[in-house]
């Protein structure tokens, strides 16, 4: 199908007198790997539909105004109106003047600037936090080639699309794994009122079919999920608006909750085998989806939970411990505007509870004098918490504290777990050294 569509385009070019090379031959995998994007010669010039950033020439601290260019439109500022027609055709760093004579410099917005300045319905994950989350996931992809074709794609689930900021950062991280989206040339002349039809199909139909064939060639996909259709549609526009949709082909938008979506995917794929490389849960009640996520996450894949409160992370830690889910806690960090600090979040056995267990096991044993250590600072507070819980004969207590010597300004919390082989439930759990250490 892919070759036929390309061949049809080349045949129409010949019929119209255009000089085009022969369509590429080979199997679908080769066509996917060799497909190329056609760029206009004046790619650095601003054209209609481009998004540019206008900054005041005399104000170095000006954040800028994000503008999507339309020939007939104007952008209103307190320093005068800016006609889009005056911007179209100019390159980055050139100047454009408002109706009042004030100068603005044209910039191509960075991803960080684009995320911060686009209209929003919900609070976005800011670029510094999004970059850190992507870095913690340690994503590595390879460029498409016939040699790696046939291997399953890298699939990442983001539950909680929101503004689409993290979606864009994830899509950028996996972009190299996908072949360029092929585009059919528009051979219609100005006199033709409708798309030319070839063998009963219009150019638009052929482009749609071409895109569907290309989607089967992708080496990496971001599945982003939201329960709100309004938020999902807005985020889709945000993703498609950045650099003319350069990363849009790497993202699939879905509606619903993670549990229902995973079950639908397993049914459609006709297998219960894991298919997700990484999962990001950025939504309330993340602990209720841990079990179903485990069924779809590859062994050694990472689960990231992003929440504004540390207590929500604690709920996930407790849920995993009580239900013995196949997750190994990797780290918990607090995100901030400028720096991060790592948190110590774990279940421990209080000393009081351990003492009672030992006394029940050996009631006749003499109680020797214990050496008392001086406990200072944070350790003293943790010991008091453990003793209070031990009085209630609790077997486990939660330690939840920032690690010493690190500072943070604002932000939320991100916890990462690595998927393990499921535990053998017939075996009795043995407390680890970290879990039984005395706080």
N, C-alpha and C positions, 0 to 999 in steps of 0.2 A: 504493500500500500504506500509506504513511504517513498520508494523509488518511483512508483507510478505517478504520484502527485508531483514529484520534482520533474519527472520526464514530461508530464503534461505542461508544466510551466515553461520548460525549455522549448517544447514544440510550438507553443503559442508565440514565443519570442521569435522563432524562425519565420512563422507565418507573417509576423508583423515586420519582418525585415531586420530584426535586431540580430546582432552578432553575439552569440553566447557559446561558451564551451559545452561540450557534451555532458549530460548528466552523469553523476558519479555512479559507478557500478559496484556490485558486491551485495553482501547480506545486510539485513536491517541494522545489525550492530555496527558495521562499518559506516553505514549512512549516518547513524547517530553520532559517531565519533568524528566524522569529517564535515558535518554540517557547519556552515559559517554564517555569521551575521554580516549584512551589507551596511556599511556606514557611509554617510554622506561625506563628500570631500570637505565641506566646511563644517566639520563636526564640532569645532570650537565656537562657532557662531551660535548665538541664541536664536531659537526658532519658536514659532507658535506652539504652545503646549509644554515648553520647558519650564522648569521651576528655577528661579534665580533668587539670589539674596542681594538686596540693595542696602548698602551701608553709607551713612553720611561721611563725606570726605573729610570734614573738619572735626568729626567726633570719633576718635579712635576707639572709645568705649561703647559705641553704639552697637547693640545686638544685631540690628538689621531688620529688614522687612522681607518676609518670604512672599514671593509673587509668582503666580502661574500665568505665563504670558498668553494673552489673547489680543489679537490685532485691534479690535474695536474697544477694548477696555482701558480704564485708567485706574491707578491706585492713588487713593486720597491720603495725604499726609498733612501734618500741621505746617510743613514747609512748602506746601504747594502740591498740585496734582502731577503725577508721573504718567505720561502716555506710554502704553505698552509698545505702540508702533515705533517709538523712539529707541526702545531697548532691543527689539528684534533686529537681528543682523549684526549686533555688536558682540565683541568677545569679552571674556572675563577680564577684569581689572580696568576696563575702559569706563569712562565717565558718562553719565546721563544727567540732564538738568531738569528740574521741576519747572512748573509754570512760573514760579517766583524766582527762578534763577539759581536755586540751591543745587549743589553738585552731590550726586550719589555715585558710588563706585559699584560696578556689577561684579558679583562673586558667584561661583558655583558652590552651593551649600554643601558642607560636610554632612555625614550621617548624624553626628551629634547636634549640629545646628538645625538640621531638618526635623529631628525628633523633638527638640525643645520648642521650635517655633510653629509647628503645624497646629491647626485647630484641634482641640481635644474634647472628648466627651467624658473621659475618665482620666485620672492622674496616671501619667506614663511611668514606666521604669526608666529612670534617667540614665544617660549614656554611661556614666562611670559605673553604675551598678550593673547595667546590662553587659558591659565589657567584662566585668569581673565574673559574672555568672557563666558567660560563654567560655572564659578562660578556665574556670573550675571544671567545666565539663570535659575539657581537654579533647576537643573534637579534631580528628584528623581524617581528611579525605584525599583521594587520589584523582588525578585528571582522567577523563573517560578515554578508554582505549579498547580495541577489540580483545586484548588479552584478558582484561578484567570483566568483560561483559559476561553476563550469566550469573554472576555473584549477586546475592540479594542487596538491595540498596540500603544505605544508612537512613533509618527512619527515626525522627525525633518528634515526640508529642509534647506540645505546649498547651496545657490546660489553663485557660484564662488569657484569651487574646488581648483584651483590654484595648489599649491605644494602638498596639502593633509595634511598639518600640523594640521589645525583646525579639519579636518575630523577625524584624528586619536584621537585627544583629545575628540571629541564628542563621537566617538565609544567607547573609554575607559569608558566614563561616563555612557553609557547605557548598557555596556557589561553584567552586572549581570542579566539583564532582559531576556537574551536569554539562552536557554539550550545549553550545549556543542554540538559541531558539531560531530555527530556520524561518525566513520570511520570503514569501512569494512576491515578486515584483508586480506592481500594478501597471498592467499594460493598457489599461483603458485610456482612450484619448479624451480630450476635453469635450468633444462633441457627443460622446456616449453618455446618455442619461442614466443607464443602468450598468451593473457589472457585466462584462462580457461572459458569455456562457460557453463552456467547452464540454462537449459530450453530456449535456444536460446539467452541468454543475457550474455555479458561479465562482468567481474568484474568492468570495467570502466563504463559500462552502468548502472549497479546496483548502483554504487557510485553516479553517476549523478542523478539518480532517487531518491536516498536516500537524497541527498542534497536538491532537490526540495521539498520533503516532509517535511524536516526539516525547510525550509524557511517559511512554513505556520504556524510554531509554535513560531515564534519570537515574543517576547514581546515588542521590541523596535527596530526602524530602523532609520538609518541616510540616507536620500536621498540627495546625493551631485550632483550638477548640474554645468556644464561648457559648454560654447559655442565652445570650442576648443577640438577636439578629441585628439590632441597631448597631451595637458595638462591633459586631463582626463585619458588617458592611462598611462601617466607617474605617476600621482597621485595614480592610482590603484596599480602600481608596488610598490610604496612607502608604501602604506597601507599593501599590502600582504607581504612585506619584513620584517616588524617589528615582531619579536618573532614568526617567522614561520606563520604569518597570523592570530594571535590570535584574532584580531578584524575585520578581513576582512569580516566575515559572517554577521556582523552587518551593513554593508555599501552597498548600492546600488548606482552604478554610472550611470548617465544619461547625455545626450547631449541636448543642447537647452537653451532657456531662460525661466525664471520662469513663465511668463504668458502662454506660449504655453504648458509647462509641466503640470501646474495645470489644464488647460482645458482638456488636454489628460487624466489626472488622473480622473477627474470628469466624463468624458465620459466613461472611462473603468470601473469605480465603479458604474456607472449608478445612481448617486446621486449628488446633489449639496450641500450636507451637509458638514460642515467643517471636515477635517481629520488630520490637522497638529497641533501638540502641540506647536512647536516653529518654527520660521523662522529666518534665518540669511542671510542678503543680503550683500555680499561683492563684489560689482560690481559697475561700473559707471552707473549713471542714475537710482539709486535705487528708486527715487520718482515716476518713471513711472510704477512701479510694485506694489505700495502700495494698489491700489484698488483691483486688482485680488488676492493679498495675503490675504486681509481682508475676501474674500469669502471662503477661504480654512482654515483659522486659527480659532481654537477653542476659545470660549469665555474665557477670562482670560489668553489666551496664549500670549507669548512674541514675539515681533518682534524686532530683533536687526539689526541695520544698521551700518556697519563698513566702514568708508571712511577716506582717508588721510587728507581731508580738512574740516574745520568747516562749510564752505559755502555750502558744499553738504548736511550736516545735516540740515542747515537752510532751504534749498530747500524742504526737506521732511517735516519740521515743517510747512512751509507755505502751502504746498500742502494739508496736512491733515486739516489745519484750513479752507482753502478756500473751499475745497470740503466736509467738515464736515464728514470726515471718522471716523469710530468707533474705534479710537485709543486714549489712554490716555498716555501722555508722562511721563515716569517713571524717567528717568535720562539721562544725557549726561556727559560722562567722557572722559578725554583725557588720552590715553595710553602712557606710557613712558618706558624707559629702566629699571628704578628702582622704580619710584613712579608714582602715578596717581593724578590727580586733577579733581574735578567735575566742570562742566560748567553750567551756567545759560542761557538757550536758551528758549525764550518764546515770545509770541506776547503780546504787551501791548497797552493800549489806551493812546496816548499822551495827556498831560494836555491841550495843545492848542486846540486839536480837541474836547475834552470834553467841554471846555469853549464855543466854537462856537455852539455846540449842545445845551447847556443850554441857550445861548442868543437867539437862534432861537425859543426855546420852550417858553421862558418868556422874551419878548423884553422890557416889562415895569419894570422889576425888577431892583431895584437899585443895583449897584455894590458896595459891601462892601469892606472895606480895608482888604486885605489878609495879614496874618502874614507870614513874610519871614523867612524861615529856612536856616541855613548855610549848604550848600551842599559841601561835600568834596570828594576828590579822585575820585573813579570810578563812584560814584553816580552823580557827576557833569557832567562827560562826557556822561553818559546815558541821563541826562536831556537835554543837548545840542542836542543830536541826536533826542530826542523826539520832541523838539521844532522845529527843522529844518523840520522834516517830517510833523509836524502839520501845518506849513505855507503852505504846499501844499495840505492841507485839507485831508490828509491821515487818515483813521479811525484807522488803526493799524500800529504799528511799531514793529520791531524785536529787542529784547535785546539779546546780544550775548557776554558774558564776562566770564572769569574764576572766580570762587568763591575765595574770598580773603583768604590768609593765607595758601595756598597750592602750592607746587612746583612740577615741572615735568621736565623730560629730554626726548626730542624727542617724537616719537610715533604718532599714528593717533587718530581718534575719534570714539567712539561707543555710539550710542543712542538706548535707549530701550523704546518701547511703549507696553502697555498692551491692548489687544483686549477687547472692551466693547460691550455691546448690542447696535445695530444700533440706532442712534438718530431718534426721531420723527421729520421729516422735516416740519410738519405743524406748529410746535411751533417755535416762534421767539427765536433766541439765546440770552441768557442773559450773559453779561460779568461777569466773575468770579472776586472774590476779588483779586486774584493774577494777573489777566489780566489787571485790572483797577488801580492797585496800581501805585502811582506816582514814577517813577524811580528816 
